[in-house]
Structure formats: structure tokens, C-alpha cells
Amino acid sequence: MKNFFWRHTLSVSAVIVLCAGSTVSAQDSRERSTKKMQAAAEQSAKAARVFNEIMDTREKSIPRDLLDKAEAVAVFPGVLKGGFIVGGRGGSGVISRRVANGWSAPAFFDLGGGSIGLQIGVAQTDYILLFMNNEAVGSLLSDKFEIGGEGSAAAGPVGRSASASTDLKLNAQILSYSRSKGAFAGLELKGVVIKPDNEDNSQVYGMNARDILTGANKISMDDMPEGVRVFPRTLARYSTRR
């Protein structure tokens, strides 16, 4: 009888421990999900703020007619670059693709790459990339895409007086820009790798970058998490196709 009592007590204790563990695990999962959503909203807000600031400086902004031709826009705010002799870049950002009457939910991507040269200190740079056709957008959807490897990014023209140089660059698949210490200009980008952050994409949308940007059932504005809507809405302020 005593053995039965102890076995029964141990069984009940084990169930209580398992239930408690499941509760803690579920709580941890919810907390991680909440933090991920907050981080996603902050990333989208930073990207939207960078794009707004650049486009609102009219004499030094991306030409509107060029932006209207773009199939997707990427913004990587505050990318770190620095070191001594051997430098590196690292940061994260968002990419939205054009959809009917607007822009897709922002997919999360990482940007990285190395550089060799005399570099002292650390600098933060905002990068903006225009993907000018469907082929350029498709290049993003592999495990990683190296600019300068599989494709190259030409320096994008700036301001209203860029018509002549714009014509020369319309054949480029990707146009790139950078802003550092307040100066905004086109930049030929090489040796940079862009890859989807599908851990973030999965946590926020339950989808990977490929499905977010190319799926038949793209996420509507109403179905996006509220915090990330600021980026596609910002793009729509400056360019929307009917």
C-alpha cells in the first residue's frame, strides 16, 4: 500500500512538473513573439523614416520617374562599417515589392560584406536599393545574393537634374544609394551579400521571404501586423501604380 502511495504521489508530481514546464515554455514563446513583433515594427519604422527624409529633400532625392519604374525597394538603415585595414559591413533592413495599388508587406533581409582598405573608426550608413525589374527581384530569393557576384548595382542618379545620367542607367537591374553623415548620393555597390532573414519573416508572418514577395496570395495591408505597415505606406506616398 505504501509503495502504491509513493508511486501515485510521484506520478502526480511528474504531471505537475510537466504542466508547469509547458506553461513556462508557452509563456517564453509568447514573450519571444512579442519582442520579435516589436523589433519588426522598429525596423520598419527606421526604414520608413530614412526613406521619408531622403525623398523630402527634393533637390537631393531619388528622381520620382525612376522610382516609378522600380519593382521593389530595399532600405537598410544604420549599417555599420568600420575597422582598421580590414573593414566589414553589417546590418538589416526591409524590402517591399510593388503590388496593385501599393506595396507588399516588408520582408526582412540582412546585408553583409567585407572591404579591404585604410579604415579607421566606425561609421553608420543608410543604404537604399531600387530593383528595377522582375529579374532583379528574383535574384533576392535565393539563399543569398551577392552584389558584384551574381549581379551589380549601379550608382543611382540623384535630384531633378539627373535626366541625362538617368538614361545611361536605365538598363541597370539594381540602382543603389547611400547616406552617410547627412550626404546622400548614388553609390556603386560591390562585394555585398543580401540574404533573407527567414527567422524574422517566419515569426512575423508565418511565411518566408519568397512567399511574402512572390506568393500568389500576398499579404494585404489589413492583414499585415499593424507595426510594419508604416514602410509600404511610406513608399505609396511617393509612388503608386494604378
Secondary structure, 3 states (H helix, E strand, C coil): CHHHHHHHHHHHHHHHHHHHHHHHHHHHHHHHHHHHHHHHHHHHHHHHHHHHHHHCCHHHCCCHHHHHHCCEEEEEEEEEEEECCEEEEEEEEEEEEEECCEECCCEEEEEEEEEECCCCCEEEEEEEEEECCHHHHHHCCCCCEEECCCECEEECCCCCCCHHHHHHHCCCCEEEEEEECCEEEECCECCEEEEECHHHHHHHHCCCHHHHHHCCCCCCHHHCCHHHCHHHHHHHHHCCCC
